[in-house]
Amino acid sequence: MTQMVGSSSSSSSWRNPSAENQQKYNLVELPESFVPTKEEEDLLQAYESLRNYEKEAARVKEQAAKAKLATADLKYKQSIATEEVNEDVIEPIEQKVKAKKRKKRPVGAPHEGDNHDENISDEYESEHEEQSRHEKREAKLAEMREELEEAKQTKEAAEEAMRAQLLQEQEAADIESGPSLKRKKMEEPLDKSALLAHLDKHTTPPHEFSKDLEIKSWEGKVLFPDSPNVSSWSPQSNASHPNEGALTLELPDFDISQAHHGQGNNTLAIKFTSPTDAKRFSLNIAGPDHADFYSVLFHFNPRALERGGQVVMNDKKEGNWGQGLNIPLSQLPLIFGQEACTLVIQINGNGFDVFLEGEHCARLQHRQPLPDGKCSLYLQFPSTDDYGSPESWTVYRVWWGNKKPMAKADPSGVPGVAAKHLLLPVRFFFLSYRDAYLSALCICLLWK
């Protein structure tokens, strides 16, 4: 939602955006039946508060700048007025001094060249006085500039001290009354429209999918969490077998004939995290007749300590595991010890395409026939492996729906993708003894 609100009374601004905003932000009107969640309402209120804070900060900054300019202008005018007064007072005095010097004559008869010497002396004294006056003026201006700079620094220091004091008081109030909204410090100065510009730089929360994944809510459904009171799932620490405390989800309306063409429900997206000290975790996808996952169509199992770390993908038919597809962890994006990871599994006519953080990591080709027509598949997050070894990870979100195929047109090089070999026909020639003898004789003659 682009239009933010601060209260329910102004909800029409984002439910029915104006024509200008529809064109500017490519928005559409929401249906009347749409009801925002509590998290969305909180986000809208937080955004409105941030906008108000930015407006108030801009207004205070503008007032401070205007006051600073007015003060500097007043001081400049005062300095100009002072200089003009000094010149008006000093200039008549200098003229009187010059007149007295001209009237003053030496005692005795005049000598030839006296007038010339007096003129040179007067010109020298005039130039000296002018230079002295200019130096005094420059010194006065430099002194005033220093005073202005000192006053400016003093004012900025006082503002910084006041700002620090207000922040300390606010933090103390937060500790007493609980958490509150705080503005994050940016590394570079903010623009006038900085809030929206910097929102995209924030990392995606662990319980949400990244916008780059382009998951559309109307093309699928969030299967987990299915309740506001549940935020995540982790295996039971005391489980003794895979099904004890396992999380099982139905993947409805799957049709392989549609999925083969990138239509219908074909994509499973999982947001999860696994701690640094975890040894393993896994998931299974099975058909309708799986008999408590005794048969599995697709098995995904990262193992941190086995053979230097690897991901094992496999299938299971009536309790018997097939030939595993093993991929070293060094060839994949980081899985263990990350704040959150995104796993995407797309089902198509070729098999199960696996993507980690948007990177096509592997393909497990279909080893068992998929059900014909529309049916439900089943997803299981087991608590242990077949030997009772505990699984360690946390699942935040599971989405099932339609998404256009993410694999490239030529996926060669992806582990598990079978290379297309050109099969050349083999022709067998049957020779008689006579033909064989003649052929050998010709070879010997040519050799000689």
C-alpha positions as CSV (number, residue, x, y, z in Angstrom):
1,M,0.0,0.0,0.0
2,T,1.3,3.3,-1.0
3,Q,-1.1,5.7,0.7
4,M,-0.4,5.6,4.5
5,V,-2.9,6.5,7.2
6,G,-2.7,7.3,10.8
7,S,-6.2,6.4,12.0
8,S,-9.3,4.5,10.8
9,S,-11.1,7.7,10.0
10,S,-8.7,8.4,7.0
11,S,-8.8,4.9,5.7
12,S,-10.5,6.0,2.5
13,S,-7.2,7.6,1.3
14,W,-5.5,4.2,0.8
15,R,-8.6,2.1,0.1
16,N,-9.7,4.5,-2.7
17,P,-6.6,6.3,-3.9
18,S,-6.9,9.4,-6.0
19,A,-6.7,9.3,-9.7
20,E,-3.3,11.1,-9.5
21,N,-1.8,8.5,-7.2
22,Q,-3.3,5.7,-9.2
23,Q,-1.4,6.9,-12.3
24,K,1.7,7.9,-10.4
25,Y,2.2,4.7,-8.4
26,N,0.2,2.3,-10.6
27,L,-2.4,1.6,-7.9
28,V,-5.8,0.0,-8.1
29,E,-8.8,0.4,-5.8
30,L,-9.2,-2.3,-3.2
31,P,-12.5,-4.2,-2.9
32,E,-14.9,-3.2,-0.2
33,S,-14.5,-6.6,1.4
34,F,-10.8,-6.1,2.0
35,V,-9.8,-5.8,5.6
36,P,-6.2,-5.0,6.5
37,T,-4.5,-7.0,9.2
38,K,-3.3,-5.6,12.5
39,E,0.3,-5.7,11.2
40,E,-0.7,-3.7,8.2
41,E,-2.6,-1.1,10.3
42,D,0.5,-0.8,12.6
43,L,2.7,-0.3,9.5
44,L,0.4,2.4,8.2
45,Q,0.3,4.2,11.5
46,A,4.1,4.0,11.8
47,Y,4.5,5.4,8.3
48,E,2.2,8.4,9.1
49,S,4.2,9.1,12.3
50,L,7.4,9.1,10.3
51,R,5.9,11.5,7.8
52,N,4.9,13.8,10.6
53,Y,8.3,13.7,12.2
54,E,10.0,14.5,8.9
55,K,7.6,17.5,8.3
56,E,8.3,18.8,11.8
57,A,12.0,18.4,11.4
58,A,12.0,20.2,8.1
59,R,9.9,23.0,9.6
60,V,12.3,23.4,12.6
61,K,15.3,23.3,10.3
62,E,13.8,26.0,8.0
63,Q,13.0,28.3,11.0
64,A,16.6,27.9,12.3
65,A,18.0,28.7,8.9
66,K,15.9,31.8,8.6
67,A,16.8,33.0,12.0
68,K,20.5,32.4,11.3
69,L,20.3,34.4,8.0
70,A,18.4,37.2,9.7
71,T,21.1,37.5,12.4
72,A,23.9,37.4,9.9
73,D,22.2,40.1,7.8
74,L,21.7,42.3,10.8
75,K,25.3,42.1,11.8
76,Y,26.4,42.8,8.3
77,K,24.3,45.9,8.1
78,Q,25.6,47.1,11.5
79,S,29.2,46.7,10.3
80,I,28.5,48.6,7.1
81,A,26.8,51.4,9.1
82,T,29.8,51.5,11.5
83,E,32.3,51.9,8.6
84,E,30.3,54.7,7.0
85,V,30.2,56.6,10.3
86,N,33.9,56.1,10.8
87,E,34.6,57.4,7.3
88,D,32.3,60.5,7.8
89,V,34.2,61.3,11.0
90,I,37.7,60.6,9.9
91,E,37.6,62.2,6.5
92,P,37.0,65.9,7.7
93,I,39.7,65.5,10.3
94,E,42.2,64.4,7.7
95,Q,41.3,67.3,5.4
96,K,41.9,69.8,8.2
97,V,45.3,68.2,9.0
98,K,46.3,68.5,5.3
99,A,45.2,72.1,5.2
100,K,47.3,73.0,8.2
101,K,50.3,71.3,6.7
102,R,49.9,73.3,3.5
103,K,49.6,76.7,5.3
104,K,52.7,76.0,7.4
105,R,55.8,77.6,5.8
106,P,59.5,77.3,7.0
107,V,61.1,80.3,8.7
108,G,63.3,82.5,6.5
109,A,63.4,83.2,2.7
110,P,61.9,80.6,0.4
111,H,64.2,78.3,-1.5
112,E,63.9,76.9,-5.0
113,G,62.2,73.5,-4.9
114,D,60.4,74.0,-1.6
115,N,57.0,73.7,-3.2
116,H,58.1,70.5,-5.1
117,D,59.3,68.8,-1.8
118,E,56.2,69.8,0.0
119,N,54.0,68.3,-2.7
120,I,55.9,65.0,-2.6
121,S,55.6,64.9,1.2
122,D,51.9,65.5,1.0
123,E,51.3,62.8,-1.6
124,Y,53.4,60.3,0.4
125,E,51.5,61.1,3.6
126,S,48.1,60.8,1.8
127,E,49.0,57.4,0.3
128,H,50.3,56.2,3.7
129,E,47.1,57.3,5.4
130,E,44.9,55.7,2.8
131,Q,46.8,52.4,3.1
132,S,46.6,52.5,6.9
133,R,42.9,53.1,6.7
134,H,42.4,50.2,4.3
135,E,44.4,47.9,6.6
136,K,42.3,49.0,9.6
137,R,39.1,48.3,7.6
138,E,40.3,44.8,6.6
139,A,41.3,44.0,10.2
140,K,37.9,45.1,11.4
141,L,36.1,43.0,8.8
142,A,38.3,40.0,9.7
143,E,37.5,40.5,13.3
144,M,33.7,40.6,12.6
145,R,34.0,37.5,10.5
146,E,35.7,35.6,13.3
147,E,33.0,36.8,15.7
148,L,30.2,35.6,13.3
149,E,32.0,32.2,12.9
150,E,32.4,31.9,16.7
151,A,28.8,32.7,17.3
152,K,27.7,30.2,14.6
153,Q,29.8,27.4,16.2
154,T,28.5,28.3,19.7
155,K,25.0,28.1,18.4
156,E,25.5,24.7,16.7
157,A,27.2,23.3,19.8
158,A,24.2,24.4,21.9
159,E,21.8,22.8,19.4
160,E,23.8,19.5,19.4
161,A,23.8,19.5,23.2
162,M,20.0,20.1,23.3
163,R,19.4,17.4,20.7
164,A,21.5,14.9,22.7
165,Q,19.7,15.8,25.9
166,L,16.3,15.3,24.2
167,L,17.5,11.9,22.8
168,Q,18.6,10.8,26.2
169,E,15.3,11.8,27.7
170,Q,13.4,10.0,25.0
171,E,15.5,6.8,25.5
172,A,14.9,7.0,29.3
173,A,11.2,7.3,28.6
174,D,11.3,4.3,26.2
175,I,12.9,2.2,28.9
176,E,10.2,3.1,31.3
177,S,7.2,2.8,29.0
178,G,8.4,0.1,26.5
179,P,9.8,0.1,23.0
180,S,8.9,3.0,20.7
181,L,9.6,4.0,17.1
182,K,13.1,5.3,16.5
183,R,14.6,6.8,13.4
184,K,17.5,4.9,11.9
185,K,20.6,6.9,11.3
186,M,21.5,7.0,7.7
187,E,25.1,6.9,6.4
188,E,24.4,9.8,4.0
189,P,22.2,12.8,4.2
190,L,18.5,12.3,3.5
191,D,16.7,13.8,0.5
192,K,13.4,15.5,0.7
193,S,11.8,12.2,-0.4
194,A,14.4,10.1,1.5
195,L,12.0,7.9,3.4
196,L,10.7,6.0,0.4
197,A,14.1,6.1,-1.3
198,H,15.7,4.3,1.7
199,L,13.0,1.8,2.5
200,D,14.2,-0.5,-0.2
201,K,17.6,-0.8,1.4
202,H,16.2,-2.4,4.5
203,T,16.6,-6.2,4.7
204,T,13.5,-8.3,4.4
205,P,12.1,-9.6,7.8
206,P,12.7,-13.3,8.4
207,H,8.9,-14.0,8.3
208,E,8.4,-12.3,4.9
209,F,9.4,-13.1,1.3
210,S,11.6,-10.7,-0.6
211,K,9.9,-8.5,-3.2
212,D,12.4,-9.8,-5.7
213,L,10.8,-13.2,-5.5
214,E,7.6,-11.6,-7.0
215,I,5.2,-13.8,-5.0
216,K,1.6,-12.5,-5.6
217,S,-0.9,-13.1,-2.9
218,W,-3.8,-13.6,-5.4
219,E,-1.9,-16.4,-7.3
220,G,-1.4,-18.6,-4.2
221,K,-2.0,-19.0,-0.5
222,V,0.1,-18.9,2.7
223,L,-0.2,-22.4,4.2
224,F,1.8,-21.6,7.3
225,P,1.4,-19.8,9.7
226,D,-2.4,-20.4,9.5
227,S,-3.1,-18.5,12.8
228,P,-2.1,-15.1,14.2
229,N,-1.0,-16.8,17.4
230,V,1.6,-19.0,15.5
231,S,4.8,-17.3,14.2
232,S,7.1,-20.2,13.5
233,W,7.7,-24.0,13.7
234,S,10.6,-26.0,14.9
235,P,11.0,-29.8,15.4
236,Q,10.5,-31.3,18.8
237,S,13.7,-31.7,20.7
238,N,12.6,-35.0,22.3
239,A,11.1,-36.6,19.2
240,S,12.0,-40.3,18.7
241,H,10.9,-40.8,15.0
242,P,10.2,-38.5,12.0
243,N,6.4,-38.3,12.3
244,E,6.4,-37.3,16.0
245,G,5.6,-33.6,16.2
246,A,6.2,-33.2,12.4
247,L,4.5,-30.4,10.5
248,T,2.3,-31.7,7.7
249,L,0.7,-29.4,5.1
250,E,-1.6,-30.1,2.2
251,L,-0.7,-28.7,-1.2
252,P,-4.1,-28.6,-2.9
253,D,-5.1,-28.4,-6.6
254,F,-2.0,-29.8,-8.2
255,D,-2.3,-30.9,-11.8
256,I,0.9,-32.1,-13.5
257,S,-0.6,-31.5,-17.0
258,Q,-1.0,-27.8,-16.0
259,A,2.3,-27.6,-14.1
260,H,4.2,-28.9,-17.1
261,H,3.2,-25.6,-18.9
262,G,3.8,-23.3,-15.9
263,Q,0.1,-23.1,-15.1
264,G,-1.9,-23.9,-11.9
265,N,-0.3,-24.5,-8.6
266,N,3.4,-25.4,-9.3
267,T,5.6,-23.5,-6.8
268,L,6.4,-24.1,-3.1
269,A,8.2,-21.3,-1.3
270,I,9.6,-21.7,2.2
271,K,11.2,-19.0,4.4
272,F,13.4,-20.6,7.1
273,T,16.6,-20.4,9.2
274,S,19.0,-23.0,10.5
275,P,21.5,-22.3,13.3
276,T,25.2,-22.4,12.8
277,D,25.5,-25.5,15.0
278,A,22.8,-27.4,13.2
279,K,23.7,-30.8,11.7
280,R,20.8,-31.4,9.4
281,F,17.2,-30.7,8.5
282,S,14.9,-32.1,5.8
283,L,11.5,-31.9,4.1
284,N,9.4,-34.4,2.0
285,I,6.8,-34.0,-0.7
286,A,4.6,-37.0,-1.3
287,G,1.5,-38.0,-3.3
288,P,-2.0,-38.7,-2.0
289,D,-1.2,-42.4,-1.1
290,H,2.0,-41.9,0.8
291,A,1.1,-44.0,3.8
292,D,2.6,-41.8,6.5
293,F,5.3,-40.8,4.0
294,Y,6.4,-44.4,3.5
295,S,6.7,-43.3,-0.2
296,V,8.1,-39.9,-1.0
297,L,8.3,-38.2,-4.4
298,F,10.9,-35.6,-3.4
299,H,13.3,-35.4,-0.4
300,F,15.4,-32.4,0.4
301,N,18.1,-32.8,3.1
302,P,21.0,-30.4,3.8
303,R,23.7,-32.1,6.0
304,A,26.3,-29.8,7.5
305,L,28.9,-32.3,8.7
306,E,28.6,-35.2,6.2
307,R,31.5,-35.3,3.6
308,G,32.4,-31.7,4.3
309,G,28.8,-30.6,4.0
310,Q,26.3,-31.5,1.3
311,V,22.6,-31.4,0.2
312,V,21.1,-34.8,-0.5
313,M,18.0,-35.1,-2.7
314,N,16.2,-38.4,-3.2
315,D,13.0,-40.3,-3.4
316,K,11.6,-43.1,-1.4
317,K,9.4,-45.9,-2.7
318,E,7.6,-48.2,-0.1
319,G,10.3,-47.5,2.5
320,N,13.3,-47.9,0.2
321,W,15.4,-44.9,-0.7
322,G,16.6,-44.4,-4.2
323,Q,20.0,-43.2,-5.5
324,G,20.7,-39.9,-3.8
325,L,21.7,-36.7,-5.7
326,N,24.5,-35.2,-3.6
327,I,25.6,-31.5,-4.1
328,P,28.4,-30.0,-2.0
329,L,27.4,-27.0,0.2
330,S,30.4,-25.1,-1.1
331,Q,28.6,-24.9,-4.5
332,L,25.4,-23.4,-3.0
333,P,24.4,-20.2,-1.3
334,L,24.9,-20.2,2.5
335,I,22.2,-22.2,4.3
336,F,23.4,-22.8,7.9
337,G,24.0,-19.8,10.3
338,Q,22.0,-17.3,8.2
339,E,19.3,-15.0,9.6
340,A,16.9,-16.3,7.0
341,C,16.9,-18.3,3.7
342,T,14.4,-18.7,1.0
343,L,13.9,-22.1,-0.6
344,V,11.7,-22.4,-3.8
345,I,10.7,-25.7,-5.3
346,Q,9.0,-25.7,-8.7
347,I,7.3,-28.8,-10.0
348,N,7.1,-29.3,-13.8
349,G,7.2,-32.0,-16.4
350,N,11.0,-32.5,-16.0
351,G,11.1,-32.9,-12.2
352,F,11.6,-30.8,-9.1
353,D,13.6,-27.6,-9.7
354,V,15.3,-26.3,-6.5
355,F,16.2,-22.7,-6.0
356,L,18.1,-21.3,-3.0
357,E,18.1,-17.5,-2.7
358,G,17.0,-17.3,-6.3
359,E,19.8,-19.5,-7.6
360,H,18.9,-22.6,-9.6
361,C,20.8,-25.2,-7.5
362,A,19.5,-28.6,-8.6
363,R,16.9,-30.6,-10.4
364,L,15.6,-34.0,-9.2
365,Q,14.0,-35.6,-12.2
366,H,10.7,-37.5,-11.7
367,R,11.4,-41.1,-10.5
368,Q,7.8,-42.1,-9.8
369,P,4.7,-41.3,-11.8
370,L,2.7,-38.4,-10.6
371,P,-1.1,-38.7,-10.2
372,D,-3.2,-37.8,-13.2
373,G,-5.6,-35.0,-13.0
374,K,-6.1,-32.6,-10.2
375,C,-5.1,-33.9,-6.7
376,S,-3.4,-32.8,-3.5
377,L,0.3,-33.3,-2.7
378,Y,1.5,-33.4,0.9
379,L,4.5,-31.5,2.5
380,Q,6.1,-32.8,5.6
381,F,8.8,-31.3,7.9
382,P,9.9,-34.3,9.9
383,S,11.3,-34.0,13.5
384,T,14.1,-36.5,13.0
385,D,15.7,-38.7,10.3
386,D,14.9,-42.4,9.9
387,Y,17.4,-43.2,12.7
388,G,16.1,-40.7,15.3
389,S,18.7,-38.1,14.8
390,P,17.2,-34.7,15.6
391,E,16.5,-32.0,12.9
392,S,17.4,-28.4,13.7
393,W,15.8,-25.5,11.9
394,T,12.9,-23.0,12.1
395,V,10.2,-22.5,9.5
396,Y,8.7,-19.0,9.3
397,R,6.5,-19.1,6.2
398,V,5.2,-21.5,3.6
399,W,3.5,-20.4,0.4
400,W,1.9,-22.6,-2.3
401,G,0.6,-21.3,-5.6
402,N,1.5,-20.4,-9.2
403,K,4.7,-18.7,-10.4
404,K,6.1,-18.5,-13.8
405,P,9.0,-21.0,-14.4
406,M,12.3,-19.7,-12.9
407,A,14.6,-22.1,-14.7
408,K,16.5,-20.9,-17.7
409,A,15.6,-22.2,-21.2
410,D,18.9,-24.1,-21.2
411,P,19.6,-25.4,-17.7
412,S,22.6,-27.4,-18.7
413,G,25.2,-27.3,-15.9
414,V,22.6,-27.5,-13.1
415,P,23.2,-30.6,-11.0
416,G,20.7,-33.3,-11.8
417,V,19.8,-32.1,-15.3
418,A,20.4,-34.9,-17.7
419,A,22.6,-34.1,-20.7
420,K,21.1,-34.7,-24.1
421,H,23.3,-37.1,-26.0
422,L,23.1,-37.5,-29.8
423,L,22.6,-41.2,-30.4
424,L,24.3,-42.3,-33.6
425,P,23.1,-45.5,-35.3
426,V,25.7,-48.3,-35.3
427,R,26.1,-50.2,-38.5
428,F,27.5,-53.7,-38.5
429,F,29.2,-55.1,-41.7
430,F,29.4,-58.8,-42.1
431,L,32.3,-59.9,-44.4
432,S,32.9,-63.3,-46.0
433,Y,36.3,-65.1,-45.6
434,R,37.2,-64.2,-49.3
435,D,36.4,-60.5,-48.8
436,A,38.4,-60.5,-45.5
437,Y,41.4,-62.1,-47.2
438,L,41.4,-59.6,-50.1
439,S,41.1,-56.7,-47.7
440,A,44.1,-57.8,-45.7
441,L,46.1,-58.4,-48.9
442,C,45.4,-54.8,-50.1
443,I,46.5,-53.4,-46.7
444,C,49.8,-55.3,-46.9
445,L,50.5,-54.1,-50.4
446,L,49.8,-50.5,-49.5
447,W,52.0,-50.8,-46.4
448,K,54.9,-52.0,-48.5
